[in-house]
Amino acid sequence: MDWSPLLISMKTSLSATACALSLGILAAWGIRGLGGRLKAILDVLFTLPMILPPTVLGFGLLLLLGRNGPIGRAFLSIGVRIVFSWGATVIAATVVAFPLVYRTVRASFEQIDSAILNAARTLGLSERSIFCRIMVPMSLPGIVAGAVLAFARALGEFGATLMVAGNIPGRTSTIPIAIYFASEGGDDGRALAWVLIIVAISFTVILAMNWAGGRGRR
């Protein structure tokens, strides 16, 4: 049995989780200081990938990253092709996982008492120090939950990944793609094996999160 889809999925999910976590925390922090129509528009844009079908996201990424897209054309000019590469799998997984981190972390930030933040400002702390020393530590359970959700979502990503990265064995063939093509080829045994593997990974990750959350509360 070719185990490359497992390795590709784990590398892609971990990389996408790191990217989505960084971007989601920064987006949740940055949007707190905004107000009115701009905040509402940005909130919709940040949440939109969670609602749109993955194929729509994949088509949008193709328009941006493809040979004729603005980003893809710029990278092709320096000899780098984004689509149908492992990097494309990470980008697709990051896009679909980002809203989960953003919504979770934003909710955690909004639960922090504003009196604590105002007191810190009165004591002379900069906004950066407040973010690093107060907001992130107090929101750590939400950040961890967002990271776990992002990992699980990135691990199961299929539609957008297939459109922008394709099914290249040993490079872009993740577990969901391997399940699809094994089932299409009539190899139900191989498809079932991959299904059991991805369920076991997801179950273990969620179980570890619950265990860590219980220890944190105690």
N, C-alpha and C positions, 0 to 999 in steps of 0.2 A: 504494500500500500504506500502510495506517495504521501508523505507527511508534510510536504511543502505548504499546502493551504493552512495548516495549523501554525506554522512558523510565520507565514505572511500575515495571517489574521492577528496574531499576538503582536507582532511588530507594528502593524498598522493601527491597532486599537490603542496600544500604549502611546504611540506618537500622536495620534489624533486626540487622545485624552489630554496629553500635556499641552497641545496647542489650544484645544477648546477651553481648558481650565484657565490658561493664561489670558486668552481673549475674553472669556466670560467674566472673570473677576474684574478686569479693567473696564469692560463695558458696564457692568453693574455699578462699579464705583463712579465712573464718569457720568452716568445718566442721573445719579442722585442730585447733582448740582444744577441740573437743567429744569426747566419748567415750561408749562404751556404746550403749544402745538408741537414744538420741536421735540420735546420729550415723548409725546404721544407717537409721533411719526417714527422716531428711532426705536421705540419699544415695539412697534408693529414690525419694523424691518428685522429686528433682532429675533423676534419670535416666529416670523414667517416660515423659516425652514422647518419648523416643527409641525407645521400644518400642511404645507404643500406636499404632493406626492413625490417620492424620490426620483421618479422619471422626469418630472418637471425640473427638479433641482439639477439632475444630470444634464438635461438639455441646456439649462442656463449656464452651467459650468462649461459645456462644450462651446457655447457662443463666446465665452470669455477666454477660455484656455486653448481653444482649437487653433488650427493653422491660420484661420482668417480672423480670429478674435484679437482684440487689442492687447491682452496680456500674452496670449500664445504667440502672436506675431513678434512681440518685443523679445520674448525669450528665444524664439527661433533665429532672430538676428544675431544672437551670440552663441548659436549652436546648441541650445537646450530645448528639447521637446518635452512638454509637460504631460499631454494626454497619452494614454496607453503606456504609462510607466508606473512604478511603485509610488512615486510622489503623488500621482493622481489619485491613488487609493486613499492616501492620507488626507488629501484635500477634501475629497468627497465625504470621508468619515468625519472630518472636523466640522464641515458645514452642517451635517445633520445632528451632530452631538452638541454643537455650540449652544443652541437655545436651551437645552436642559440645564447646562451649567449656569447660563445667564439668569434664567428664571429662579433657580434654586438659590444662587448666591444673592441675587437682588432681594429676594424675600428675607434672607438672613440679615442683610444689611439694614433693611427697613425695620427690623425688629429691635435694633439697637436704640436705646433711649437717647434722644437728641440732647438731653441734659448732660450726659456723659461727654459727648463730643464737644459741646459748648464749654464745659469745664476745662477740657483739655486745651481748647483754643485760648481760654482765659489764662491758662498757665504757660502759654507761650509755645505750645507744640505746633509745628507746621502741619499742613494737610497731609504731606507724605508721611510724617511720623505718626499722625493719627491713624492713617490707613494701615501702616505696618504694625503698630504697637497696640492698637485698640480694635479696629474694625475686623482685621483678619483673624486675630486670636478669638474674639468673641463670636465670630461667624464660622469657626472651624468645622463644627458638625455639619452645617449646610454646605460648606465647600467640599467636604469629604463625600457627602451624599451626591452632590453634583458630579464629582469625579467618577463615582461608581456608576451613576446613570449614564454618563457620557461613554464610559468604557463599554457598558453593555450595549448601548445604541451603536457605537462604532463597530463592535464585534458582529452585530447582526445586520449591518448595512449591506444592501444588495443592489437596488435599482440604480442609484446614482453612480456607484462604483462600476457597475457593468457598462454604463454608457460612456464614462470618461476614461476608464482604465481597461475595459475589455476583459477577456479571459485568456491571459497569457500564462501558461503553466510555469511555475517556478518564479514568477514575477508579480502578477496581479491576481492570481486565482486564490481568492479568500475562501473560507469555509462555506459561506452562503452560496457563492458562485459554484463551488465544487458540488454542493448538494443539488443545485439546479441542473447542472449539466450531467451529473450522475443519474438523476431521475429521468432527464430527457433521453439519456442513452439506454435506459432500461436496467441500469445497475442499481436496483433498489437496495441491495445489501450495503453497498458503499455509501449510498445516500443516507441510509439509516445509521450507519456508523458515525458519519459526520454530524448527524442530528444529535446523537447521544453525546458526542464530544462537546458540541457547543452548548448543549443544555447543562452538562456537568460543569463546564467552565463558568457559565452564568450563575448557576446555583451556588458554586463555591465562592464567587465574588460577593454575591448578595449576603450569603451566610457570614462571611468574614466582616462585612460592613455592619451587620446587625450585632455581631459579637463585640466588635470594637466600639460600637455605639453604646452597648450595655455597660462595658467597662468604663467608658467615659462618663456616663451618668453616675455610676457608683463612685 
